[in-house]
Amino acid sequence: MIDVAARVHLTLRASGHTIASAESLTGGRLAVKLTETPGASETFLGGVVTYATELKHNLLEVPQEVIDEHGVVSAECAKAMAVGVRKMTGATYGVSTTGVAGPGEQEGKPAGTVFVGLSGPGLLKALELELGGDRGTIQELTVQQALSALEDMLGTEEIAIG
């Protein structure tokens, strides 16, 4: 059975598109999953881990107004991160993760509050997730949900693989 990251890769490759990632709470785990598929270099341009708020602003150009008004644990920040990584890399699509892995709160939001941002031609959206479990579980579930969101966005469920 082919996994979701491989399906995303094959769909991107078939359409000649590319992707890049901007991660916070997942600390690079999404990039790892996106590069596990043989041939991933054809579609995955790269990614950044912007754990610190300053890096979200300085590297990904998340507007200071977004940070001040909504915080970094927000749909607005997730969308801005996805846009920023596309701009930085020239990728067709950008995917981002931001949120609270725990164990404590951040910006008054409990562990498990997560946002996944998606950006592409004519597309900009964020998914809000409320995940349970310990820190590692929240990070892994975030990666799974981000990959599923990518698959849905690309319509890979309609692609026959084999």
C-alpha positions as CSV (number, residue, x, y, z in Angstrom):
1,M,0.0,0.0,0.0
2,I,1.4,3.3,-1.0
3,D,1.5,6.0,1.7
4,V,0.0,9.5,1.6
5,A,3.4,11.2,1.2
6,A,4.2,9.0,-1.9
7,R,0.7,9.8,-3.4
8,V,1.3,13.5,-2.9
9,H,4.7,13.2,-4.6
10,L,3.3,11.3,-7.5
11,T,0.5,13.7,-8.0
12,L,2.9,16.7,-7.9
13,R,5.2,15.0,-10.3
14,A,2.5,14.1,-12.8
15,S,1.4,17.8,-12.8
16,G,4.9,19.3,-12.9
17,H,4.3,21.1,-9.6
18,T,6.5,21.5,-6.5
19,I,6.0,21.9,-2.8
20,A,7.9,23.5,0.2
21,S,7.3,23.3,3.9
22,A,7.4,25.8,6.8
23,E,7.3,24.2,10.2
24,S,7.1,25.2,13.8
25,L,5.8,22.7,16.2
26,T,6.6,19.7,14.0
27,G,10.3,20.7,13.9
28,G,11.1,19.3,10.5
29,R,9.1,16.1,10.8
30,L,6.9,17.0,7.8
31,A,9.9,17.6,5.6
32,V,11.2,14.2,6.7
33,K,8.0,12.5,5.5
34,L,7.9,14.5,2.3
35,T,11.5,13.3,1.5
36,E,11.1,9.6,2.4
37,T,9.7,8.8,-1.1
38,P,12.3,7.9,-3.7
39,G,12.5,10.7,-6.2
40,A,11.2,13.3,-3.8
41,S,13.8,15.8,-5.0
42,E,11.7,16.2,-8.1
43,T,8.8,17.7,-6.2
44,F,10.0,18.8,-2.7
45,L,12.1,22.0,-3.0
46,G,12.9,22.3,0.7
47,G,11.6,23.6,4.0
48,V,12.4,25.8,7.0
49,V,11.8,25.2,10.7
50,T,10.9,28.6,12.1
51,Y,10.4,27.7,15.8
52,A,11.1,31.2,17.0
53,T,8.6,33.9,16.4
54,E,11.3,36.2,15.1
55,L,12.2,33.7,12.4
56,K,8.6,33.5,11.3
57,H,8.6,37.2,10.8
58,N,12.2,37.6,9.4
59,L,12.5,34.5,7.1
60,L,8.9,33.8,6.1
61,E,7.7,37.4,6.2
62,V,4.8,36.8,8.5
63,P,3.5,40.3,9.0
64,Q,4.1,41.8,12.5
65,E,0.4,42.7,12.5
66,V,-0.6,39.1,12.2
67,I,1.7,38.2,15.1
68,D,0.5,41.1,17.2
69,E,-3.2,40.6,16.5
70,H,-3.6,36.9,16.2
71,G,-0.4,35.3,17.6
72,V,1.7,32.6,16.1
73,V,-0.7,29.9,17.1
74,S,-3.4,31.0,14.6
75,A,-4.9,30.3,11.2
76,E,-3.6,33.7,10.1
77,C,0.0,32.8,11.0
78,A,-0.3,29.4,9.4
79,K,-1.5,30.9,6.1
80,A,1.2,33.6,6.2
81,M,3.8,30.9,6.8
82,A,2.6,28.9,3.8
83,V,2.7,31.9,1.6
84,G,6.1,32.9,2.8
85,V,7.7,29.5,2.1
86,R,6.3,29.6,-1.4
87,K,7.8,33.0,-2.0
88,M,11.1,32.0,-0.5
89,T,11.5,28.8,-2.5
90,G,9.5,29.4,-5.7
91,A,7.4,26.3,-5.0
92,T,4.0,25.9,-6.5
93,Y,2.5,24.9,-3.1
94,G,3.4,25.7,0.4
95,V,2.4,23.9,3.6
96,S,2.9,25.0,7.1
97,T,2.4,23.8,10.7
98,T,2.1,26.0,13.8
99,G,0.6,25.3,17.2
100,V,1.2,24.0,20.7
101,A,2.8,20.6,21.1
102,G,2.9,20.9,24.9
103,P,3.0,20.1,27.6
104,G,2.1,23.6,28.5
105,E,0.0,26.4,26.9
106,Q,1.2,29.0,24.5
107,E,-0.6,32.3,23.9
108,G,-3.3,31.0,26.2
109,K,-4.0,28.0,23.9
110,P,-3.8,24.5,25.2
111,A,-1.5,21.7,24.0
112,G,-3.0,20.2,20.9
113,T,-4.2,23.4,19.3
114,V,-2.7,23.2,15.8
115,F,-3.0,25.0,12.5
116,V,-2.0,23.7,9.1
117,G,-1.6,26.3,6.3
118,L,-1.9,25.6,2.6
119,S,-1.0,27.9,-0.2
120,G,-1.0,27.5,-3.9
121,P,-2.3,29.0,-7.1
122,G,-5.7,30.4,-6.2
123,L,-5.7,28.7,-2.8
124,L,-5.0,30.0,0.7
125,K,-6.5,28.2,3.7
126,A,-5.8,27.0,7.1
127,L,-7.1,24.0,9.0
128,E,-7.6,24.1,12.8
129,L,-6.9,20.9,14.6
130,E,-7.6,20.0,18.2
131,L,-5.3,17.0,18.9
132,G,-4.8,14.9,22.0
133,G,-1.9,13.0,23.4
134,D,1.6,13.8,24.6
135,R,4.1,16.1,22.7
136,G,5.3,13.4,20.3
137,T,1.8,12.2,19.5
138,I,0.6,15.8,18.8
139,Q,3.6,16.3,16.5
140,E,3.1,13.0,14.6
141,L,-0.7,13.6,14.3
142,T,0.0,17.1,12.9
143,V,2.3,15.6,10.2
144,Q,-0.4,13.1,9.3
145,Q,-3.1,15.7,9.1
146,A,-0.9,18.0,7.0
147,L,-0.2,15.2,4.5
148,S,-3.9,14.4,4.4
149,A,-4.8,18.0,3.8
150,L,-2.2,18.1,1.0
151,E,-3.7,15.0,-0.5
152,D,-7.2,16.5,-0.4
153,M,-6.0,19.7,-1.9
154,L,-4.3,18.0,-4.8
155,G,-7.2,15.5,-5.3
156,T,-4.8,12.5,-5.1
157,E,-7.6,10.3,-4.0
158,E,-8.8,10.3,-7.6
159,I,-5.4,9.3,-9.0
160,A,-5.0,5.6,-9.7
161,I,-1.6,4.5,-8.6
162,G,0.0,1.2,-9.5
